[in-house]
Amino acid sequence: MTDERPLAGKRILVLEDDFYLASDEKELLERAGASVAGPFGRSCDERDLLDAGPVDAAVVDVNLGTGPDFGLARLLTDRGVPFVFVTGYDEAVIPDELSHAPRLEKPIRERELVAALTGLVAVPLG
């Protein structure tokens, strides 16, 4: 794994309803070496997550078109999949049980997203 491709060999799920932002995130993650499941948007549900197959981490928009919704984030937590929130909402909106997840404010900086995901999927040595 090189610094230019810090997510090489990792599969990242993208949940984002904005087509242009989702496309940008997918391209960015692929440049960082990840394979991308999705992006999934407004109509995403639990079945989509199951169909996406195993993932190492996820990028989760708080609002997939119907207002703040944390059902998919809770499902990822239940499955042990780490994720980062990418949102325009204030951190106060995020429920306490999901406050463990890193939160990036839109508009995101590419470096911040890659760094957050790299931290989530890092394998501890030893």
C-alpha positions, -999 to 999 in steps of 0.1 A, spaced: 0 0 0 14 34 -10 7 69 2 -10 77 -31 -34 48 -27 -40 45 10 -73 27 5 -59 0 -18 -76 -33 -13 -105 -17 7 -142 -18 -4 -160 14 6 -198 18 5 -211 53 -5 -245 65 7 -251 100 -9 -282 113 -26 -266 142 -44 -256 128 -78 -226 151 -84 -212 147 -49 -217 109 -50 -198 108 -84 -170 129 -70 -167 108 -38 -167 76 -59 -139 90 -82 -119 102 -52 -121 69 -34 -111 50 -65 -81 73 -70 -72 64 -34 -72 27 -43 -106 17 -30 -133 -3 -48 -166 14 -43 -200 -1 -36 -226 23 -48 -232 51 -46 -266 46 -33 -290 75 -28 -326 84 -20 -341 50 -25 -314 31 -6 -326 6 20 -314 -24 39 -316 -47 9 -293 -24 -10 -267 -28 17 -270 -66 17 -268 -67 -21 -236 -45 -20 -218 -73 -3 -191 -70 24 -175 -36 28 -146 -24 49 -161 11 57 -188 35 45 -194 71 37 -229 81 50 -248 112 42 -272 121 71 -299 132 47 -307 109 17 -335 132 6 -361 128 33 -345 147 62 -321 133 88 -323 95 90 -300 73 109 -315 38 102 -287 28 77 -260 42 101 -274 21 129 -275 -10 106 -238 -4 97 -230 -1 134 -249 -33 142 -228 -51 115 -195 -37 127 -189 -16 96 -171 17 105 -183 48 87 -179 85 84 -208 109 83 -206 135 55 -232 161 61 -243 197 62 -260 192 95 -246 202 129 -231 175 151 -260 180 175 -283 162 150 -263 130 153 -278 106 180 -255 98 210 -252 62 200 -237 72 167 -214 100 179 -185 76 177 -185 81 139 -163 108 124 -183 137 109 -171 158 80 -190 189 70 -200 196 34 -183 208 14 -157 181 22 -121 183 14 -108 153 -5 -78 149 19 -101 148 49 -124 121 36 -95 98 26 -78 104 59 -109 97 79 -115 64 60 -79 54 62 -81 58 100 -112 37 101 -98 8 81 -63 8 95 -52 -26 107 -35 -23 141 0 -38 141 9 -65 167 
